[in-house]
Amino acid sequence: MKTALTTLLLSLLLLSTAYAKDPFARWESSIAAFEKADKKDPPPTNATLFVGSSSIRMWNLDPFFPDLKKINRGFGGSTIADSIHFFDRLIQPLHPSTIVLYAGDNDISRGLSATQVLADFKQLTAKVAKSLPGTSLIYIAIKPSISRKKLWPVMKEANALIAAYCEQLPTLYFADIATPMLEQNLAPDLFKKDGLHLTDKGYDLWEKVIAPLIKKSQR
């Protein structure tokens, strides 16, 4: 028992050391799994690519977008910087017609400022413009949530900065899902028990905002 516990502690120490040296190492297994699956069963090109953190990973897209050619590449807990780092493996090879991104929530939870989130977003959009010219990107606003209510002022600022930036470029769209969520006063039935992740009712609200933008982006 003591030997097993010692082994576990050593493994955790080695893992934390690896993460400290390479903050992106934690996602390697997830990205490799995507690559393995895509090699076995190639996904469609010119599809709508949903990418970002757990709000994307946990979204069962089929009931909400039944007629849309789509790919889900959410990896829970990720930030905009993670999508930048893995861009050449996660996004570029799929050649999507439209990218739907949800990220920024975890970024601010980990201490980033609104201006830092905007800077990362600009860096990601620059990569899209260079490697995937003509591909549109829809940014889903950082959602207000029950569990991260104290962070809302910074999230609101980041949303405003990104929304203003999206207005400057014809291939960028801002999906304001925050306003209708706030109009419902962050109703508990929009969220799972953790007060952070969405229920189907929450996703239904998102779909009503995002679906028209997907159609608009693909005209």
N, C-alpha and C positions, 0 to 999 in steps of 0.2 A: 504493500500500500504506500509506504514511504517512498519507495523507488519510483512508483508510478507518478506520485505527486511531484517529485523532483523533476522527472522527465517532462511533465506537463509545464511546470514553471519555466524550465529551460527553453522549451519550445515557444512559449509565449514571449520570453525575453528576446529570443532570436527573431521572432516575427516583428516585435515592436522595434527592434534595432533596424531591421530591413526597411520598415515603413519610414523610420526617421531618415534613413539614407535616401530612399526613393519613395516619396509620398504617393506615387501612382502605382506602387507594387501591389497594393490591396486589390486593384481591379484587374490584374493580369489574368486571373483565372476566368473572370467573367468575359473579358474581351476574347480570350482564347476559345472559350465555349461558343461565342458567336461565330468566330472564324471557322471552327470545326463544323458547326451546324450549316453554315453557308456553303461550305465545300461539299457537304453531303447532299444538300438540297438548296441549290442556288436561289436566292430571293429574286423577285422581279426588279427590273430596272425601271427608271422613270416612275417610281412609286412615291408615295408620301411617307417620309421617314419620321417616326416619332422617336425622339431621343431625349435623354436627360435623367433625372433622378427617380426616386421611387414612385412619385405620382404618375410617371410614365410607365415604369416597370409593372406596376400593379393594375394598370388600366387594361381591362379586357376590351380591346378596340372593336371587335367584330359586331357586338350588338349596337354600338353607337355609330359605326361607319360601315354598314354591311356591304355597300356597293363600291367602296373605295379600295383601290390597290394600295396596300399599306405594309409597313414593316415596323415592328416595335423593337427598339434597341435601348430601352431604359435600363440603367444599372443603379440600383438603389443607393442613396447616400452620396451620389456624385455631385460635382460642381461644374461650373462652366469651364474651369481650368482643366478638369478631367476630360471633357469632350474635346478641348483643344489638343491636349496631349495625345489622345488616341484618335485624332481626326483621320489620319492616314490609314487606320485600320478599321475604324468604327463607322465612318461617314463616307469618305471619298470613294471607296470601292463600290458602294451601292448605287452611285450616280442617281440620287433621288431627284424628282422634279420639284418637290417641296420638302423642306425640313420643318418639323414642328418641335420646338425646343421648350422643355420646362427645366430650368435650372436657375439658381440664384437664392433659393430658399435655404439650402444647406450652406451656401457661401456666407450669407449674413449670420446664420446660426453659429458659424465658426469664427466670426469676428471681422469679416470684411466690411468695409464701408460701402456706401452706395456708389461712390465714384470708382472704387476698385471693381465692383461688379460691372459697371458700365465699361470700364477699360477692358475687362476680360471679354465682354460681349462684343466689343469692337474688334478685338483680336480674332475671335471666332468668325465673325462675319467677313473679315478680310480674307481668312483662309477659304471660306466658301466662295467668295467672289473670284479668288485666284484659281482655285482648283476645280470649281464647279460653276463656271460662268452661266448665268441664266437661271440658276436654281434659286427659288424663293425661300425665305426663312420666316416662319411665324414664331414670334416669341410669346409664350404664354406668361402673362403677368405673374409675379410672385404672389402667391395666394395669402390672404389673411387667414389665420387659423387660431383655434382656441389655445393650443399648447404653446404657440409662439407669439401670443398677443403682445407681449412686451417689446418684441422686435419690429412690430408693424411700422412705427415711424421711419425706421431705416429702410424697410422693404418698400414702403410707399414712396420714399425719395428715389430709390433705385428704379422703381416702375416708371416714375415721371421722367427720369433721365433717359431710360431706354425707349420709352414711348416717343419722346422728342427726337431721339436719334433715328428711330424707325421712319419717322415722317420725312427724313431727308433723302432716303434712298428708295427707289421704286420696287426693289425686290424684297424689302423688309416690311413686315406687318406686325402690329402689336395687338394681341388678343387680351382685351381687358376683362378677365374673368373676376377680378377683384371687386369691381363695382356691384355686380349682381349678388355676390356673396355677402358683401357688406349690407346691401339692401335687405337681405334676409337675416341681418343681425347675427351672422355666423351661426345659423340654426344648428343645433347639435346633430340633427339627422343628415346634415351634409357630410359629417365626419364619422370615421370609425371611432372606437372607444379611446384611441390614443389622442384624439382631438387634433390630429395632424393629417392623416391620410383620409382620402375621400371614400364615401359610399357611392353606390350607383346614382343616388339622387344628386350628389355633388358632381359626379361626372356628367350627368345629364345637363346640368347647368353649364358646364364647360363646353359640351358638344354644341350647344345652341350658339355659343360665341365663336367657336373655332371653325365649325363646318362652313359657314359663309365665307370665311377668310381663305379656306382651302380652295373653294371654288373660284374665288376671285384671283388667287395666286396662280391658278392654272389656266387662265384665259389667254 
